[in-house]
């Protein structure tokens, strides 16, 4: 856990898939925060090595692994922003939020880190 691996995109539109394995929540005393941050940092590193233009992240570890959503959102935003190099090929980072609650948590984290107040709610909205 805390790592990311690269595979081909196979029949998807994406050329590559980066699989990030997040930690299971154990109360916050087993290094979960560092492991989750490592997932994001490692994925960004792999994406930059591929000269990727975009990357998308779900709310890693917040489902069946029960990582608290508020903490996970803060870690995701902080880790991604801290990992992107100055010469990065990345032009777009998408945080896929499947609930309105998660969307609000990511908005708050982005506002705290970057002063961002407006985010696109859905890639599928017209």
PyMOL commands that place a pseudoatom at each C-alpha (Angstrom):
pseudoatom trace, name=CA, resn=UNK, resi=1, chain=A, elem=C, hetatm=0, pos=[0.000, 0.000, 0.000]
pseudoatom trace, name=CA, resn=UNK, resi=2, chain=A, elem=C, hetatm=0, pos=[1.093, 3.564, -0.576]
pseudoatom trace, name=CA, resn=UNK, resi=3, chain=A, elem=C, hetatm=0, pos=[2.339, 2.761, -4.052]
pseudoatom trace, name=CA, resn=UNK, resi=4, chain=A, elem=C, hetatm=0, pos=[1.153, 3.049, -7.631]
pseudoatom trace, name=CA, resn=UNK, resi=5, chain=A, elem=C, hetatm=0, pos=[1.727, 0.790, -10.612]
pseudoatom trace, name=CA, resn=UNK, resi=6, chain=A, elem=C, hetatm=0, pos=[1.433, 1.402, -14.330]
pseudoatom trace, name=CA, resn=UNK, resi=7, chain=A, elem=C, hetatm=0, pos=[-0.426, -0.748, -16.841]
pseudoatom trace, name=CA, resn=UNK, resi=8, chain=A, elem=C, hetatm=0, pos=[-1.551, -0.270, -20.416]
pseudoatom trace, name=CA, resn=UNK, resi=9, chain=A, elem=C, hetatm=0, pos=[-4.965, 1.287, -21.011]
pseudoatom trace, name=CA, resn=UNK, resi=10, chain=A, elem=C, hetatm=0, pos=[-5.987, -1.690, -23.125]
pseudoatom trace, name=CA, resn=UNK, resi=11, chain=A, elem=C, hetatm=0, pos=[-9.424, -0.988, -24.617]
pseudoatom trace, name=CA, resn=UNK, resi=12, chain=A, elem=C, hetatm=0, pos=[-9.947, 2.303, -22.793]
pseudoatom trace, name=CA, resn=UNK, resi=13, chain=A, elem=C, hetatm=0, pos=[-9.364, 5.681, -24.429]
pseudoatom trace, name=CA, resn=UNK, resi=14, chain=A, elem=C, hetatm=0, pos=[-6.450, 6.224, -22.065]
pseudoatom trace, name=CA, resn=UNK, resi=15, chain=A, elem=C, hetatm=0, pos=[-3.047, 4.917, -23.140]
pseudoatom trace, name=CA, resn=UNK, resi=16, chain=A, elem=C, hetatm=0, pos=[-2.120, 4.057, -19.564]
pseudoatom trace, name=CA, resn=UNK, resi=17, chain=A, elem=C, hetatm=0, pos=[-3.738, 3.321, -16.228]
pseudoatom trace, name=CA, resn=UNK, resi=18, chain=A, elem=C, hetatm=0, pos=[-1.990, 4.119, -12.974]
pseudoatom trace, name=CA, resn=UNK, resi=19, chain=A, elem=C, hetatm=0, pos=[-3.306, 1.921, -10.173]
pseudoatom trace, name=CA, resn=UNK, resi=20, chain=A, elem=C, hetatm=0, pos=[-2.843, 3.489, -6.739]
pseudoatom trace, name=CA, resn=UNK, resi=21, chain=A, elem=C, hetatm=0, pos=[-3.354, 1.228, -3.739]
pseudoatom trace, name=CA, resn=UNK, resi=22, chain=A, elem=C, hetatm=0, pos=[-4.399, 3.171, -0.686]
pseudoatom trace, name=CA, resn=UNK, resi=23, chain=A, elem=C, hetatm=0, pos=[-4.332, 2.089, 2.944]
pseudoatom trace, name=CA, resn=UNK, resi=24, chain=A, elem=C, hetatm=0, pos=[-7.130, 0.614, 5.008]
pseudoatom trace, name=CA, resn=UNK, resi=25, chain=A, elem=C, hetatm=0, pos=[-8.103, 2.955, 7.855]
pseudoatom trace, name=CA, resn=UNK, resi=26, chain=A, elem=C, hetatm=0, pos=[-6.891, 1.569, 11.182]
pseudoatom trace, name=CA, resn=UNK, resi=27, chain=A, elem=C, hetatm=0, pos=[-7.660, 4.573, 13.355]
pseudoatom trace, name=CA, resn=UNK, resi=28, chain=A, elem=C, hetatm=0, pos=[-4.844, 6.748, 12.048]
pseudoatom trace, name=CA, resn=UNK, resi=29, chain=A, elem=C, hetatm=0, pos=[-2.112, 5.176, 14.118]
pseudoatom trace, name=CA, resn=UNK, resi=30, chain=A, elem=C, hetatm=0, pos=[-0.654, 2.792, 11.529]
pseudoatom trace, name=CA, resn=UNK, resi=31, chain=A, elem=C, hetatm=0, pos=[0.898, 5.310, 9.127]
pseudoatom trace, name=CA, resn=UNK, resi=32, chain=A, elem=C, hetatm=0, pos=[-2.251, 5.603, 7.025]
pseudoatom trace, name=CA, resn=UNK, resi=33, chain=A, elem=C, hetatm=0, pos=[-1.802, 9.311, 6.329]
pseudoatom trace, name=CA, resn=UNK, resi=34, chain=A, elem=C, hetatm=0, pos=[1.713, 8.814, 4.970]
pseudoatom trace, name=CA, resn=UNK, resi=35, chain=A, elem=C, hetatm=0, pos=[0.662, 5.793, 2.930]
pseudoatom trace, name=CA, resn=UNK, resi=36, chain=A, elem=C, hetatm=0, pos=[-2.226, 7.669, 1.334]
pseudoatom trace, name=CA, resn=UNK, resi=37, chain=A, elem=C, hetatm=0, pos=[0.000, 10.627, 0.513]
pseudoatom trace, name=CA, resn=UNK, resi=38, chain=A, elem=C, hetatm=0, pos=[2.517, 8.232, -1.014]
pseudoatom trace, name=CA, resn=UNK, resi=39, chain=A, elem=C, hetatm=0, pos=[-0.156, 6.868, -3.390]
pseudoatom trace, name=CA, resn=UNK, resi=40, chain=A, elem=C, hetatm=0, pos=[-0.750, 10.304, -4.842]
pseudoatom trace, name=CA, resn=UNK, resi=41, chain=A, elem=C, hetatm=0, pos=[2.935, 11.264, -4.998]
pseudoatom trace, name=CA, resn=UNK, resi=42, chain=A, elem=C, hetatm=0, pos=[3.864, 8.000, -6.719]
pseudoatom trace, name=CA, resn=UNK, resi=43, chain=A, elem=C, hetatm=0, pos=[1.025, 8.339, -9.252]
pseudoatom trace, name=CA, resn=UNK, resi=44, chain=A, elem=C, hetatm=0, pos=[2.091, 11.904, -10.111]
pseudoatom trace, name=CA, resn=UNK, resi=45, chain=A, elem=C, hetatm=0, pos=[5.679, 10.713, -10.533]
pseudoatom trace, name=CA, resn=UNK, resi=46, chain=A, elem=C, hetatm=0, pos=[4.614, 7.947, -12.920]
pseudoatom trace, name=CA, resn=UNK, resi=47, chain=A, elem=C, hetatm=0, pos=[2.373, 10.328, -14.895]
pseudoatom trace, name=CA, resn=UNK, resi=48, chain=A, elem=C, hetatm=0, pos=[5.182, 12.846, -15.298]
pseudoatom trace, name=CA, resn=UNK, resi=49, chain=A, elem=C, hetatm=0, pos=[7.589, 10.115, -16.365]
pseudoatom trace, name=CA, resn=UNK, resi=50, chain=A, elem=C, hetatm=0, pos=[5.094, 9.254, -19.149]
pseudoatom trace, name=CA, resn=UNK, resi=51, chain=A, elem=C, hetatm=0, pos=[4.749, 12.938, -20.123]
pseudoatom trace, name=CA, resn=UNK, resi=52, chain=A, elem=C, hetatm=0, pos=[1.023, 12.602, -19.389]
pseudoatom trace, name=CA, resn=UNK, resi=53, chain=A, elem=C, hetatm=0, pos=[-1.094, 15.712, -19.899]
pseudoatom trace, name=CA, resn=UNK, resi=54, chain=A, elem=C, hetatm=0, pos=[-3.818, 14.734, -17.454]
pseudoatom trace, name=CA, resn=UNK, resi=55, chain=A, elem=C, hetatm=0, pos=[-4.506, 12.461, -14.534]
pseudoatom trace, name=CA, resn=UNK, resi=56, chain=A, elem=C, hetatm=0, pos=[-7.687, 11.626, -12.632]
pseudoatom trace, name=CA, resn=UNK, resi=57, chain=A, elem=C, hetatm=0, pos=[-8.020, 10.385, -9.079]
pseudoatom trace, name=CA, resn=UNK, resi=58, chain=A, elem=C, hetatm=0, pos=[-10.999, 8.870, -7.277]
pseudoatom trace, name=CA, resn=UNK, resi=59, chain=A, elem=C, hetatm=0, pos=[-11.273, 9.427, -3.526]
pseudoatom trace, name=CA, resn=UNK, resi=60, chain=A, elem=C, hetatm=0, pos=[-8.637, 6.789, -2.762]
pseudoatom trace, name=CA, resn=UNK, resi=61, chain=A, elem=C, hetatm=0, pos=[-9.250, 4.598, 0.320]
pseudoatom trace, name=CA, resn=UNK, resi=62, chain=A, elem=C, hetatm=0, pos=[-12.532, 6.274, 1.304]
pseudoatom trace, name=CA, resn=UNK, resi=63, chain=A, elem=C, hetatm=0, pos=[-14.811, 3.427, 0.232]
pseudoatom trace, name=CA, resn=UNK, resi=64, chain=A, elem=C, hetatm=0, pos=[-14.445, -0.030, 1.705]
pseudoatom trace, name=CA, resn=UNK, resi=65, chain=A, elem=C, hetatm=0, pos=[-11.079, 0.964, 3.240]
pseudoatom trace, name=CA, resn=UNK, resi=66, chain=A, elem=C, hetatm=0, pos=[-12.990, 3.538, 5.372]
pseudoatom trace, name=CA, resn=UNK, resi=67, chain=A, elem=C, hetatm=0, pos=[-10.444, 6.355, 5.356]
pseudoatom trace, name=CA, resn=UNK, resi=68, chain=A, elem=C, hetatm=0, pos=[-12.242, 9.459, 6.711]
pseudoatom trace, name=CA, resn=UNK, resi=69, chain=A, elem=C, hetatm=0, pos=[-13.325, 11.482, 3.684]
pseudoatom trace, name=CA, resn=UNK, resi=70, chain=A, elem=C, hetatm=0, pos=[-12.363, 14.872, 5.109]
pseudoatom trace, name=CA, resn=UNK, resi=71, chain=A, elem=C, hetatm=0, pos=[-8.828, 13.777, 5.932]
pseudoatom trace, name=CA, resn=UNK, resi=72, chain=A, elem=C, hetatm=0, pos=[-8.479, 11.954, 2.607]
pseudoatom trace, name=CA, resn=UNK, resi=73, chain=A, elem=C, hetatm=0, pos=[-9.504, 15.067, 0.644]
pseudoatom trace, name=CA, resn=UNK, resi=74, chain=A, elem=C, hetatm=0, pos=[-6.944, 17.235, 2.463]
pseudoatom trace, name=CA, resn=UNK, resi=75, chain=A, elem=C, hetatm=0, pos=[-4.206, 14.641, 1.909]
pseudoatom trace, name=CA, resn=UNK, resi=76, chain=A, elem=C, hetatm=0, pos=[-5.096, 14.221, -1.770]
pseudoatom trace, name=CA, resn=UNK, resi=77, chain=A, elem=C, hetatm=0, pos=[-4.989, 17.932, -2.589]
pseudoatom trace, name=CA, resn=UNK, resi=78, chain=A, elem=C, hetatm=0, pos=[-1.898, 18.640, -0.492]
pseudoatom trace, name=CA, resn=UNK, resi=79, chain=A, elem=C, hetatm=0, pos=[0.001, 15.626, -1.874]
pseudoatom trace, name=CA, resn=UNK, resi=80, chain=A, elem=C, hetatm=0, pos=[-0.854, 16.295, -5.504]
pseudoatom trace, name=CA, resn=UNK, resi=81, chain=A, elem=C, hetatm=0, pos=[0.027, 19.983, -5.306]
pseudoatom trace, name=CA, resn=UNK, resi=82, chain=A, elem=C, hetatm=0, pos=[3.272, 19.184, -3.530]
pseudoatom trace, name=CA, resn=UNK, resi=83, chain=A, elem=C, hetatm=0, pos=[4.224, 16.523, -6.064]
pseudoatom trace, name=CA, resn=UNK, resi=84, chain=A, elem=C, hetatm=0, pos=[3.794, 18.287, -9.378]
pseudoatom trace, name=CA, resn=UNK, resi=85, chain=A, elem=C, hetatm=0, pos=[7.165, 19.482, -10.604]
pseudoatom trace, name=CA, resn=UNK, resi=86, chain=A, elem=C, hetatm=0, pos=[7.756, 22.907, -12.123]
pseudoatom trace, name=CA, resn=UNK, resi=87, chain=A, elem=C, hetatm=0, pos=[8.429, 21.336, -15.521]
pseudoatom trace, name=CA, resn=UNK, resi=88, chain=A, elem=C, hetatm=0, pos=[5.510, 18.928, -15.306]
pseudoatom trace, name=CA, resn=UNK, resi=89, chain=A, elem=C, hetatm=0, pos=[3.768, 17.743, -18.445]
pseudoatom trace, name=CA, resn=UNK, resi=90, chain=A, elem=C, hetatm=0, pos=[0.517, 17.624, -16.455]
pseudoatom trace, name=CA, resn=UNK, resi=91, chain=A, elem=C, hetatm=0, pos=[-1.971, 20.260, -17.530]
pseudoatom trace, name=CA, resn=UNK, resi=92, chain=A, elem=C, hetatm=0, pos=[-5.031, 18.861, -15.757]
pseudoatom trace, name=CA, resn=UNK, resi=93, chain=A, elem=C, hetatm=0, pos=[-5.656, 17.021, -12.508]
pseudoatom trace, name=CA, resn=UNK, resi=94, chain=A, elem=C, hetatm=0, pos=[-9.164, 15.713, -11.920]
pseudoatom trace, name=CA, resn=UNK, resi=95, chain=A, elem=C, hetatm=0, pos=[-10.460, 14.690, -8.502]
pseudoatom trace, name=CA, resn=UNK, resi=96, chain=A, elem=C, hetatm=0, pos=[-13.460, 12.442, -9.177]
pseudoatom trace, name=CA, resn=UNK, resi=97, chain=A, elem=C, hetatm=0, pos=[-16.024, 13.050, -6.469]
pseudoatom trace, name=CA, resn=UNK, resi=98, chain=A, elem=C, hetatm=0, pos=[-18.975, 10.709, -6.541]
pseudoatom trace, name=CA, resn=UNK, resi=99, chain=A, elem=C, hetatm=0, pos=[-20.960, 12.457, -3.798]
pseudoatom trace, name=CA, resn=UNK, resi=100, chain=A, elem=C, hetatm=0, pos=[-21.852, 16.076, -3.132]
pseudoatom trace, name=CA, resn=UNK, resi=101, chain=A, elem=C, hetatm=0, pos=[-20.259, 15.725, 0.299]
pseudoatom trace, name=CA, resn=UNK, resi=102, chain=A, elem=C, hetatm=0, pos=[-16.924, 14.719, -1.230]
pseudoatom trace, name=CA, resn=UNK, resi=103, chain=A, elem=C, hetatm=0, pos=[-17.181, 17.561, -3.734]
pseudoatom trace, name=CA, resn=UNK, resi=104, chain=A, elem=C, hetatm=0, pos=[-17.583, 20.060, -0.885]
pseudoatom trace, name=CA, resn=UNK, resi=105, chain=A, elem=C, hetatm=0, pos=[-14.591, 18.554, 0.946]
pseudoatom trace, name=CA, resn=UNK, resi=106, chain=A, elem=C, hetatm=0, pos=[-12.377, 18.851, -2.141]
pseudoatom trace, name=CA, resn=UNK, resi=107, chain=A, elem=C, hetatm=0, pos=[-13.589, 22.403, -2.777]
pseudoatom trace, name=CA, resn=UNK, resi=108, chain=A, elem=C, hetatm=0, pos=[-12.627, 23.320, 0.778]
pseudoatom trace, name=CA, resn=UNK, resi=109, chain=A, elem=C, hetatm=0, pos=[-9.202, 21.677, 0.448]
pseudoatom trace, name=CA, resn=UNK, resi=110, chain=A, elem=C, hetatm=0, pos=[-8.545, 23.416, -2.880]
pseudoatom trace, name=CA, resn=UNK, resi=111, chain=A, elem=C, hetatm=0, pos=[-9.670, 26.728, -1.432]
pseudoatom trace, name=CA, resn=UNK, resi=112, chain=A, elem=C, hetatm=0, pos=[-7.351, 26.289, 1.542]
pseudoatom trace, name=CA, resn=UNK, resi=113, chain=A, elem=C, hetatm=0, pos=[-4.343, 25.295, -0.593]
pseudoatom trace, name=CA, resn=UNK, resi=114, chain=A, elem=C, hetatm=0, pos=[-4.831, 27.509, -3.650]
pseudoatom trace, name=CA, resn=UNK, resi=115, chain=A, elem=C, hetatm=0, pos=[-7.591, 29.968, -2.890]
pseudoatom trace, name=CA, resn=UNK, resi=116, chain=A, elem=C, hetatm=0, pos=[-9.731, 28.227, -5.526]
pseudoatom trace, name=CA, resn=UNK, resi=117, chain=A, elem=C, hetatm=0, pos=[-13.414, 28.899, -4.983]
pseudoatom trace, name=CA, resn=UNK, resi=118, chain=A, elem=C, hetatm=0, pos=[-14.925, 27.619, -8.235]
pseudoatom trace, name=CA, resn=UNK, resi=119, chain=A, elem=C, hetatm=0, pos=[-14.582, 24.056, -9.481]
pseudoatom trace, name=CA, resn=UNK, resi=120, chain=A, elem=C, hetatm=0, pos=[-16.254, 22.178, -12.291]
pseudoatom trace, name=CA, resn=UNK, resi=121, chain=A, elem=C, hetatm=0, pos=[-18.851, 19.934, -10.692]
pseudoatom trace, name=CA, resn=UNK, resi=122, chain=A, elem=C, hetatm=0, pos=[-18.974, 17.345, -13.436]
pseudoatom trace, name=CA, resn=UNK, resi=123, chain=A, elem=C, hetatm=0, pos=[-17.194, 16.592, -16.655]
pseudoatom trace, name=CA, resn=UNK, resi=124, chain=A, elem=C, hetatm=0, pos=[-20.530, 15.377, -17.989]
pseudoatom trace, name=CA, resn=UNK, resi=125, chain=A, elem=C, hetatm=0, pos=[-22.599, 18.475, -17.340]
pseudoatom trace, name=CA, resn=UNK, resi=126, chain=A, elem=C, hetatm=0, pos=[-23.503, 20.592, -20.328]
for i in range(1, 126): cmd.bond("trace and resi %d" % i, "trace and resi %d" % (i + 1))
show_as sticks, trace
zoom trace
